[in-house]
């Protein structure tokens, strides 16, 4: 078959594939029920800056089920809701906390603990049911037992893990959905 015939055949096949797939349905209000509810609540309180809501209901491979919801007005996240936005911005530029708001630098340790591929793998494995250091050490490409304990200490210190009896680790129930939210948000 000559090059022109081959290209024509590929174009015909591509057209057939594209033509067979309907366009994706447009999202409806039902798809964004939580967002629509948040918008209605924000209108009721007159929050000009907006708000943030994340929620989830998760059943892990271990059978455990977790539900979690968090919501905050943008003002609470950026300046504590009562401060002058210009004053808050100036304080932030100086490297200090905003007048009435959260100190974002305090959050850095929590994110830093997630900043290593082995730690993320350990979290995934623990959520999947492997709970002891011995079970985790048996995995490929997680390092030595000493390195695993180092990673587990980092995750525990940042609150992503806690120990539960005889060397067993677990993600605290209140951190399961937030962890999945952070991981989802970090996806490129």
Beta strands, then each sheet from edge to edge (+ up, - down):
strand 1: 51-59
strand 2: 65-73
strand 3: 162-163
strand 4: 169-170
sheet 1: 1+ 2-
sheet 2: 3+ 4-
end
